[in-house]
Amino acid sequence: MQNKLSFHQSSVSLEIIGLPDYSNDENKDQISIISQWKLTIIDKPLIEGKVEHLGPIMNAFYIYSNLLIKNEIPLFESKLIDIKADNLHIHNIVLKSSKPNVKPLILKIGNSLLSDTINCFDQLNESPKVRIKKPDVPNNFPKKLRYGLIKKDNFLNFFIPPFIAICSLILFSSSFIIFYSPLENIEKKELINPE
Amino acid sequence: MRKSYVSNNIKLNEFDALIRITVEMSKYLYPYIREIMKSKEDLEENSVIWNDFNKRFIELIKERFNMNSIRVKKLLNQAENDEIIIKSLLILSFCISNQGYQKLKNFLYDF
């Protein structure tokens, strides 16, 4: 008997079917071995697949949502899924089947369905009942690195202007050496007036 | 950007508190945020919701923000503010999970 867990958010629901890992002394209602998953979006065809497809699809949605927010080109392409923005409000999803001779499934979803889907994936990630390899969400930088970058910016802003000022002062003043040489002038005067 | 003669820098703990409040509010307001975004997807059907929201948004900006600032003027420009509003709503709608606080913080640092 397999366990079923569902995560709902408005018009989207995600169903995870699988078994607990009894070798790890897990509870009966836990899911560690996922055999199937289904993503249901109202008014859209059902999306289902095996465990190896779930991670890449979740990753694709997370990466795409980050690109969308960070003012970068909202386009994600992989072997399994392509997501690109039609405009600011509509997103075009192409799901490619791993089976031969199966046409890709094309879906158009709006921002509301995109956020519902992301929230379903968040619920799955946060659920203590499902053990799943966490997707590598690119905005989860280590804190130190992020603060480091900010500090580096401030450091440069603080030191670069005086550094440039000193360099330009040296360059500017060194050019005067070419125009005027007091020693040469004294020698010339001595030659004109040998007294 | 705000209408104020005193420019105080926000402290880190105040910034954290504001993020927590925003996340909790967006959890509560998610159905409304969703409807506003949905109304823009199909303008012919639900344009009333988007128009009402946009009107109120502009009213609040005029009431509380410094109108001389260029960034505020950009927010009030209807041709340009669609993208800013949609992105802000998207950020809020992505941060309603239990880890929403961390997510919103990351989004704000990268924005």
Interface residues (C-beta under 8 A of the other chain):
Chain A: S10 S65 N66 L68 I69 K70 N71 L88 H89 I90 G110 N111 S112 L114 S115 D116 I118 N119 D122 Q123 N125 E126 N139 N140 F141 R146 I150
Chain B: P31 R34 E35 M37 K38 K40 E41 D42 D82 E83 I86 K87 L89 L90 I91 S93 F94 I96 S97 N98 Q99 Q102 K103 N106 F107 Y109 D110 F111
